[in-house]
């Protein structure tokens, strides 16, 4: 199918012109919408997803058929696919977000100055958020729900490969909005495939968009970060590491490594590099290599891993910095915790790293000194997910060091303002 969608009876310029003003109006309404009204919209949307299940799955089947015909990569096909289980999780996610505490209006700090002025720092919405994403239809719902709960209007531009799935899910969100008496433009989905809309969103839609969140492959995120005229929240790559320490429990290490790499290879929290302490038992290298290889994972290893199993492929320098998003992993030995930290510092993407060890001091050092958004002890990197963090959902993982870092949930989609109350004070000349 071409990048333009002839089933939509209006031109790209008309779409772009309508998106911004409608979103700004909706944002003003949402900023003063009571919590119970937002929650009602989310719960009704969840009910709509369950009721429309067969139609959503049919739309998704069509998207998948077209994507396979177009030669979409296996990792992207996995992200695109919906089934009854994933659809049930999407509906539960809406209800989970409804159950979260509403951050809007929360007092973050309050104090009184010597001159009697009382200053309050209060949480407020960001305004209008633009989200550009690929493949994953669940992002349509996760992003719409989180932005709504945080009092923001959102403009969603999903990948063309998922347009019919996104339309079906977006219809459920709109049903929830309408039932609660909220503007339909609170959650807008760009209804056409024309890529010109992306450029318009990156330019801010004439000042309508306050922040952009990209979620997708490296090329998409790189373009957004390079071209956006508004602030961007997101990450470029998920080159995640698992470090197995000398004091790791072998069976635990094996299970964590297999899960971190292979549970879902196409997500940003999948492990791409396995590091093992040079002082670990010699048998551990072979056990980990065999477990991965026997499970269908290609291992690109250093000399120690190559000696442990003839199926291991020689690792290259470029491999250490590669996000495979596939059943491939780089593997090598390092000199203890210091060596692991140094390797991650040189090759990592500041996303998610894990240490497997029974040594509390080694774990504490790793957690303190690895400068990534998420660090884990004795747990799989696949837990790098807003839902798993109790946030209900996420619009992505941020590796930025300001505003939001790690899973971007409801609180991360807010800002704050200062309210100053006086009794007639004026400032001296």
C-alpha positions in Angstrom: 0.0 0.0 0.0 1.3 3.5 -0.8 2.2 6.0 1.9 -1.0 8.0 1.1 -4.3 6.6 2.1 -7.0 7.3 -0.5 -9.8 6.1 1.9 -9.4 9.3 3.8 -11.3 12.1 2.0 -9.1 15.0 2.9 -5.5 16.1 2.1 -2.6 15.9 4.4 -2.6 19.7 4.8 -6.1 19.5 6.1 -5.2 16.9 8.6 -2.2 18.8 9.9 -4.2 22.1 10.1 -6.9 20.4 12.2 -4.7 18.5 14.7 -3.0 21.3 16.6 -6.0 23.6 17.5 -8.2 20.7 18.5 -5.4 19.3 20.7 -4.8 22.6 22.4 -8.5 23.1 23.2 -8.7 19.5 24.6 -5.6 20.1 26.7 -7.3 23.1 28.3 -10.3 21.0 29.2 -8.2 18.1 30.5 -6.1 20.3 32.7 -9.2 21.0 34.9 -10.9 17.6 34.5 -11.6 15.8 37.8 -9.9 12.5 38.4 -13.1 10.5 38.5 -14.1 11.7 35.0 -10.7 10.7 33.6 -10.9 7.3 35.3 -14.4 6.7 34.0 -13.2 7.4 30.4 -10.4 4.8 30.9 -12.7 2.2 32.3 -15.2 2.6 29.5 -12.3 2.4 27.0 -11.3 -0.9 28.6 -14.8 -2.2 28.2 -14.9 -1.1 24.6 -11.6 -3.0 23.9 -13.1 -6.2 25.3 -16.3 -5.7 23.3 -14.5 -5.0 20.1 -12.0 -7.8 20.4 -12.9 -9.8 17.3 -12.9 -6.6 15.1 -9.5 -5.5 16.5 -7.9 -8.9 15.9 -9.3 -8.9 12.3 -7.8 -5.5 11.7 -4.5 -6.7 13.1 -4.6 -9.8 10.9 -4.9 -7.6 7.9 -2.0 -5.5 9.0 0.1 -8.6 9.6 -0.6 -10.0 6.2 0.4 -6.8 4.5 3.5 -6.5 6.7 4.6 -10.0 5.8 4.1 -9.4 2.1 6.2 -6.2 2.5 9.0 -8.2 4.1 8.8 -6.7 7.6 11.5 -8.0 9.9 10.6 -10.7 12.4 11.2 -8.5 15.4 8.8 -5.9 14.0 6.2 -8.6 13.1 6.3 -9.7 16.7 5.7 -6.1 17.9 2.9 -5.7 15.5 1.0 -8.9 16.3 -2.0 -9.0 18.6 -3.7 -12.0 20.0 -6.4 -12.6 22.7 -3.8 -12.6 25.5 -2.2 -9.3 24.4 -5.6 -7.7 23.8 -6.7 -8.7 27.3 -3.4 -7.2 28.7 -4.2 -3.9 26.8 -7.7 -3.8 28.4 -6.2 -4.5 31.9 -3.6 -1.8 31.3 -6.4 0.8 30.8 -7.9 -0.2 34.1 -4.5 -0.2 35.8 -3.9 3.4 34.7 -7.3 4.3 36.0 -6.4 2.8 39.4 -3.2 4.9 39.6 -3.1 8.0 41.8 -3.7 11.2 39.8 -0.6 13.3 39.9 -2.2 16.5 38.8 -2.6 19.1 41.5 -0.2 17.2 43.8 1.8 19.6 46.1 5.5 18.7 45.6 6.8 21.3 48.1 5.6 24.2 50.1 7.4 26.8 52.2 7.1 30.3 53.7 9.6 33.0 53.1 10.7 35.5 55.9 8.6 38.2 54.2 5.5 36.1 54.6 5.2 34.9 51.0 4.0 31.3 50.8 5.4 29.3 47.9 3.9 26.1 46.6 5.3 23.9 43.9 2.4 22.0 42.3 2.3 19.3 39.6 0.6 20.2 36.3 0.2 18.7 32.9 2.7 19.2 30.1 0.0 20.2 27.6 0.0 18.6 24.2 2.2 15.6 23.6 3.1 14.2 20.2 4.0 10.5 20.1 5.6 8.9 17.0 5.9 5.2 17.0 6.3 2.1 14.9 4.7 -1.4 14.8 3.3 -1.7 18.3 -0.5 -1.2 18.4 -0.5 -1.4 22.2 1.3 1.9 22.2 -1.8 3.6 20.9 -3.7 2.6 24.0 -0.8 2.9 26.6 0.1 6.3 25.4 -3.5 7.5 25.1 -4.3 6.3 28.6 -1.2 7.7 30.3 -1.5 11.1 28.6 -5.2 11.3 29.6 -4.6 10.4 33.2 -1.8 13.1 33.4 -4.2 15.7 31.9 -2.5 16.0 28.6 -3.9 15.9 25.1 -2.0 13.6 22.7 -1.5 13.3 19.0 -0.6 9.8 18.0 1.3 9.0 14.8 1.7 5.2 14.5 3.5 3.3 11.8 1.8 2.8 8.5 2.2 -1.0 9.0 -0.2 -0.9 12.0 -2.7 1.7 10.8 -5.8 -0.5 10.8 -5.0 -2.0 14.2 -4.4 1.5 15.6 -7.6 2.8 14.1 -9.6 0.0 15.8 -8.0 0.5 19.2 -8.3 4.3 18.9 -12.0 3.9 18.3 -12.2 2.3 21.7 -10.4 5.2 23.4 -12.7 7.7 21.7 -15.7 5.7 22.9 -14.4 6.1 26.5 -13.9 9.8 26.0 -17.4 10.3 24.6 -19.0 8.3 27.4 -17.2 10.5 30.0 -18.2 13.8 28.2 -14.6 14.6 27.3 -13.4 16.1 23.9 -12.7 13.4 21.3 -9.6 15.4 20.4 -8.1 14.6 23.8 -6.6 11.5 22.0 -6.1 12.0 18.3 -4.7 9.4 15.9 -3.3 10.6 12.6 -5.6 8.8 10.2 -3.4 8.7 7.1 0.0 7.2 6.1 1.5 10.3 4.6 5.0 10.8 6.1 4.7 14.6 5.7 2.7 14.6 9.0 5.7 13.4 10.9 7.7 16.4 9.7 4.9 18.7 10.7 4.8 17.2 14.1 8.5 17.5 14.6 8.1 21.2 13.8 5.6 21.5 16.6 2.4 22.0 14.6 2.7 25.8 14.7 3.4 25.8 18.5 0.6 23.3 19.4 2.9 20.4 20.5 4.9 20.8 23.8 6.9 17.7 23.7 7.6 14.7 21.3 8.1 11.1 22.4 9.5 8.7 19.8 9.1 5.0 20.2 10.6 2.7 17.6 13.8 1.8 15.8 17.1 3.6 15.8 16.5 5.4 12.5 13.1 6.8 13.6 14.5 8.0 17.0 17.6 9.4 15.4 15.4 11.4 13.0 13.2 12.7 15.7 16.1 13.8 17.9 17.9 15.5 14.9 14.9 17.3 13.4 12.5 18.1 16.3 12.0 21.7 17.1 10.4 20.8 20.5 11.8 18.9 23.4 12.1 15.1 23.0 11.8 12.3 25.6 13.2 9.0 24.6 16.1 6.6 24.0 18.1 5.9 20.9 19.2 2.3 21.5 18.7 -0.5 24.1 22.1 -2.1 24.1 21.5 -3.9 27.5 24.0 -6.0 29.4 23.8 -8.9 31.9 27.0 -9.3 34.0 27.4 -12.7 35.8 29.7 -12.3 38.8 32.1 -14.8 40.3 29.7 -15.2 43.2 26.6 -15.8 41.1 24.4 -18.8 41.8 24.8 -20.8 38.5 21.2 -22.0 38.1 19.9 -18.5 38.7 22.5 -17.0 36.3 21.3 -19.5 33.6 17.6 -18.6 34.0 18.2 -14.9 34.1 20.5 -14.9 31.0 18.0 -17.0 29.0 15.1 -14.9 30.0 16.9 -11.5 29.5 17.9 -12.5 25.9 15.1 -14.7 24.6 11.8 -14.0 26.3 11.2 -11.4 23.7 14.2 -10.5 21.5 12.6 -7.5 19.8 12.0 -5.3 22.8 14.4 -2.6 24.0 15.0 -4.3 27.4 16.3 -7.5 25.8 19.9 -8.3 26.7 22.3 -7.9 23.9 25.6 -8.6 25.7 26.6 -11.2 28.3 29.6 -10.4 30.5 31.1 -13.1 32.8 33.6 -12.5 35.6 37.0 -13.9 34.6 37.2 -15.4 38.1 34.0 -17.3 37.8 34.1 -21.1 37.7 35.4 -22.4 34.3 32.4 -24.6 33.9 30.0 -21.6 34.1 31.1 -20.2 30.7 30.3 -23.5 29.0 27.0 -23.8 30.7 25.8 -20.4 29.7 27.0 -20.8 26.1 25.3 -24.2 25.7 22.1 -23.0 27.3 21.9 -20.1 24.8 22.9 -22.1 21.8 20.6 -25.0 22.6 17.7 -22.5 22.9 18.4 -21.2 19.3 20.5 -18.1 20.2 23.6 -17.3 18.2 26.5 -16.5 20.5 29.2 -14.2 19.3 31.9 -14.7 21.9 35.5 -14.0 22.8 38.3 -16.6 22.9 37.0 -18.1 26.2 33.5 -18.6 24.9 34.8 -19.9 21.5 36.9 -22.5 23.4 33.8 -23.5 25.5 31.7 -24.5 22.5 32.5 -24.9 18.8 29.2 -23.4 17.8 30.3 -20.0 19.1 31.0 -17.4 16.4 33.9 -15.0 16.9 32.8 -11.6 18.3 33.9 -8.4 16.6 34.5 -5.0 18.1 31.4 -3.7 16.3 29.3 -6.4 18.0 29.8 -4.9 21.5 27.8 -1.9 20.4 25.1 -3.6 18.5 21.4 -3.8 19.5 20.5 -7.0 17.7 16.8 -7.2 18.5 17.1 -10.8 17.5 18.3 -14.2 18.9 21.9 -13.1 18.9 24.1 -12.1 21.8 27.7 -10.9 22.3 29.6 -12.6 25.1 32.9 -12.2 26.8 34.9 -12.2 30.0 35.7 -9.1 32.1 37.9 -8.5 35.1 35.2 -8.5 37.8 32.7 -5.8 38.6 35.2 -3.1 37.7 35.7 -4.7 34.3 32.0 -5.0 33.7 31.3 -1.3 34.7 34.1 -0.2 32.3 32.8 -2.3 29.5 29.3 -1.0 29.9 30.6 2.6 30.1 32.4 2.1 26.8 29.8 0.2 24.8 26.4 0.7 26.6 23.5 2.9 25.6 22.6 3.9 29.2 19.3 1.9 29.0 19.2 -1.2 31.3 21.9 -3.4 32.8 21.8 -6.3 35.3 24.2 -8.0 37.7 23.8 -11.6 38.9 25.6 -12.2 42.2 25.2 -13.4 45.8 27.8 -10.9 46.8 26.1 -7.8 48.3 29.1 -5.6 48.0 29.6 -6.4 44.3 25.9 -5.7 43.7 26.0 -2.4 45.6 29.0 -1.3 43.6 27.4 -2.2 40.3 24.1 -0.5 41.1 25.8 2.7 42.3 28.4 3.0 39.5 26.6 1.9 36.3 25.2 5.1 34.9 22.2 3.7 33.1 18.5 4.5 33.5 17.7 1.1 35.0 20.1 -1.3 36.9 19.0 -4.6 38.3 20.4 -7.1 40.8 19.5 -10.8 40.3 16.6 -10.0 37.9 16.1 -10.1 34.1 16.6 -7.0 32.0 13.1 -7.8 30.5 11.6 -6.1 33.6 12.6 -2.8 32.1 9.0 -1.9 31.6 6.6 0.6 33.1 3.9 -1.9 33.7 6.3 -4.1 35.6 7.4 -1.1 37.7 3.8 -0.6 38.8 3.2 2.4 36.6 0.3 0.8 34.8 2.0 1.3 31.4 4.6 3.5 29.8 5.0 5.5 26.6 8.7 4.4 26.4 12.0 4.3 28.2 14.0 7.5 28.5 17.8 7.5 28.7 17.9 11.3 29.1 19.4 12.8 32.3 16.8 15.5 32.7 13.1 15.6 33.3 12.3 11.9 32.8 14.6 8.9 33.0 13.7 5.2 32.8 10.0 4.2 32.1 7.9 7.2 31.2 4.7 6.9 33.0 2.0 9.2 34.4 4.2 11.3 36.7 6.9 11.7 34.0 4.3 13.2 31.6 3.8 16.2 34.0 5.6 19.4 34.9 5.1 21.8 37.7 4.5 25.4 38.5 5.0 27.7 41.4 2.0 29.3 43.2 3.0 32.3 45.4 0.5 33.7 47.9 1.0 37.0 49.7 -0.7 39.5 51.9 0.2 42.7 50.0 4.0 42.3 49.9 5.9 44.5 47.4 9.6 44.3 46.6 11.9 47.0 47.9 13.7 49.2 45.3 
